[in-house]
Structures are given as C-alpha cells and as structure tokens.
Amino acid sequence: MSRPPGGHPASGRVGKNMKPYGAWNSRSILLTVLTGGLLGATCGPVRAELIGQWTFNESKGSTVEDTSGRNNDGFAAGGPAYGIAPRGAALYFDGINQSVDFGKTAALIPHYARSIVARVKINGPGMGSRPVMLLGQSEDSFGLAYGNDGGISFFFGGGRISCPVSSGAWHHVAGIAEPDGSGIRLRLYLDGVEVAGGVSETLPLPGWSLPLHSGTDVGQTSFFNGQINELKLFDHALTAAEVKADCRAGAIRTIYAGPQDDLKNLIESASGNTQILLAAGTYRVTCPILIADKKRLQVIGRGREASTLKADANMKGQVFTVGPGTETLVIQNLGISGTPPTPPASQEASGIGSHDYKNATIRDVTFRQLLIQEVAVGISIGCSVGNNSVFDRVTVADNLLINLRGTEAGHGYGIHSNEATHVAIVGNCIENAQRHAIYIGHAANDSNTLVKDNFI
C-alpha cells in the first residue's frame, strides 16, 4: 500500500513535522538501535490479522456485529433466529430464505492469502442445489461453503477442494489459501485436521465486486439449513498449528463495556478466551490496568477516536500493563490519552508497557490501530538484559502516536523494544516524539525484528 509522505493511510491525518522513516535531522534522533540483531532482514511475515469475527452474541435484531474491531457488521435477512450452542450463542438458519449480508467492504476482498474459519452444525439439506456460503462471495471467487451433497468446499479463484462432513454434530472447519510457487496453495481442515489440498492457478478476480455473505449462494437461490456459532476471516494464511489451536480453544466470551463501567475491574477479572468490546465514549483511568495470567484476551474499541481511555493528570505508570503469563493478547481500535501537563513538559502516564519482570513469559501480543497521545511512552515491549524473561511474537502495526512528552530517560518515546523476539513494527505514524520515535534498546541475535513502513 502506498502512503503519502507525512501522512498515515488509516487516519487521514497529516502532521507538518512528519517525515518518512529513515529521514531525520541532526537535532533529533528519531530511530535508535543501540545493540544486537539485524533489523528487517530475517523476520518472517507479520502474523495473520483477524479482519472479521462474528460470534452472534446479539441475541436479537438484524445487525450481526463484527467483534474484530474492523466494524464489518452484517445484516441478517429473512429473520434467522439467535439461540444457544454448546460454545455460546449461535445463529439458526432455516434453509428457506435466511442469510447474512456483510457488504462489499474493500478490506474483506481477498488478495494472495486468506483464511476462513467457521464452527457449524448442519441440520440437513436446505432449499436449492448450489453450494451455500458459510462465509464467502461465490464459487468463482472465494468462500467456505456447504453443499447439499453433504460436503464442505473451499473455493479460491479457479480452485476448489472438498471433503464430506456429517450432519447433526458441531464441526470446526477452515479453508486456507496461501501463495505457492505454482499458484495459490489451498488447504481444507475439518476439526483441526487437514483433509484436502490443492492449487489454484488464478486469483479470485471475478468476485471482487460481490458482497460477502453467509447462509446463501451468490444468486440467493440456495440456503443453509443449520447453525453457525462463529465465523472468522484472516488476511493471511493460518498455519496448521494455528488452525489446531483455534479448533481446541474454548468458546469466546463477550463482555460489552461502556464509559460508566469499571473498566479496570472488567479487564483484570476477565477469564481467558474473552473479548471485551468498548462502546464509544471516554473511559477515565486513575491507575494502571494490569493484564496478567490470561490467554486469548481481546480489548477492542469502536474506533480509535471513538473509544478513548483517558489517564488522570496525576496518574503514573502505563494505562495497560502487560504482565507475566499473558498469551495471545489483542488491544485494538481504541484511543489512549494522557492529560497534557501545564506548562507542557514531561508526562508521567504511558500508553502500553510492561514492568521489568524477572522470569516472566509473555507471548503473542498485538497492538494495532491505536491512537496514543499526550503520554511519556506510547508502546513499550520487552524486558531488561539478564532478567531471564521471554517477550515473544509481538505485532505493533498501523498505530498513530502523537506528542510523546519528555526529554529525560524513560520519556518521549514512541515505540520502545528491548530483548523482545519476533517483533514486527510496521505501518505506524509517529509525530512529535521528543526523545526517540522508535527505540530498539537491545535486539538479541536472531531476534527477528522487523521495522518497516513507519512514518515519522
């Protein structure tokens, strides 16, 4: 994706002092690498990003909410019913005229790689003879579908792979498309096991103008008879291990929060495999919110200028403190703001960080599409040398960081990384970091640290 000099594609905001990554003047060091491993040469691709997730927890109404933070909500047509499934809520389709339309959002259009994951229960044949999309566009484009012949199929461009599936029971199904030397390699999984594979020699160009839908075919002549508990769409190819982990994961619990709620208590007391969805508004934060000993936690707002966590003027520490035992954490699509000091000087509150823990393990964290402003440090990841801690698999992407205040040590940093491994710092926009915009304090040998396409 091309980005205009001095701007950020997701924000529409242009800062007069922004410069492309790699350009700086003698008065201000914007990118600092102190010691250690090579940047950008050995890191693998950024981890698959969730660009659509529908868990059907609404219980009523025609809006099917996207809980990935991307706001790709769907419209339920024909009145499908909400009900209870072993893993939580589910949407019930009668096989006659019910479906969900997710529209033509550009972000949902496939490129060279895509993963679709669904949890479904098939009741039997529905009306019509064409394969019906569990999630997808058309047979000529891309999609994960069920046919009245009793099989699950995955379409991508000119390729199709299929396998039989039993009715009357819940199944986890996944279709994966990824670039290969001979085209696009396709993989189909049933209950965490790869059951079919193939190659598509063409991309799904014919379907780019079609809406994404669930429960019907492109012409709305055939319909799904069954239940869907969960749909996920990723913009990259999941690995076999990631598919198996998703299959084995428990039901996602959804907590809806508003500015009137005790957000610190909601997050700190949440169990694993939970998504906390923040309504629009301003959330007052008086002391750090600690995230520790949790697996598969998502904190997602309605927009980085819509859902804002506001630190009190005298608060010290991070708004979010990432602690030991954290695994698979996503903080996305929200804002974090300090209170500018008067006169403007140092700021004591920070956005996201971790204490200098010893013998701690933190893995698989993502900070994406955040607006962080008027704080001392935007995002800090890692630990001190010699602390015997692990901070591994970190994505910091597509964030906007503004006014990182202070010139003394520990202040004025946009993004800070120390001793973390498998790190991707990609597509961020940083304006007015008074000390360092991106600071790699120590990148250990073979740390696989990627710094790419950041604007400063």
Secondary structure as UniProt FT lines:
FT   TURN            5..6
FT   TURN            9..11
FT   TURN            16..17
FT   TURN            21..22
FT   TURN            26..27
FT   STRAND          31..36
FT   STRAND          50..54
FT   STRAND          63..64
FT   TURN            67..68
FT   STRAND          74..77
FT   STRAND          81..85
FT   TURN            86..87
FT   STRAND          88..94
FT   STRAND          99..103
FT   HELIX           106..108
FT   STRAND          114..122
FT   STRAND          132..136
FT   TURN            139..140
FT   STRAND          142..147
FT   TURN            148..150
FT   STRAND          151..156
FT   TURN            157..158
FT   STRAND          159..164
FT   STRAND          170..180
FT   TURN            181..182
FT   STRAND          183..190
FT   TURN            191..192
FT   STRAND          193..200
FT   HELIX           205..207
FT   TURN            208..209
FT   STRAND          212..214
FT   TURN            218..219
FT   STRAND          225..234
FT   HELIX           240..248
FT   STRAND          253..257
FT   TURN            259..260
FT   HELIX           263..268
FT   STRAND          274..278
FT   STRAND          281..285
FT   STRAND          289..291
FT   STRAND          295..300
FT   TURN            304..306
FT   STRAND          307..311
FT   TURN            313..314
FT   STRAND          317..322
FT   TURN            324..325
FT   STRAND          327..332
FT   STRAND          335..337
FT   STRAND          349..353
FT   STRAND          361..368
FT   STRAND          371..375
FT   STRAND          377..382
FT   TURN            385..386
FT   STRAND          390..397
FT   STRAND          400..404
FT   TURN            409..410
FT   STRAND          413..418
FT   STRAND          421..426
FT   STRAND          429..433
FT   STRAND          436..443
FT   TURN            445..446
FT   STRAND          449..452
//
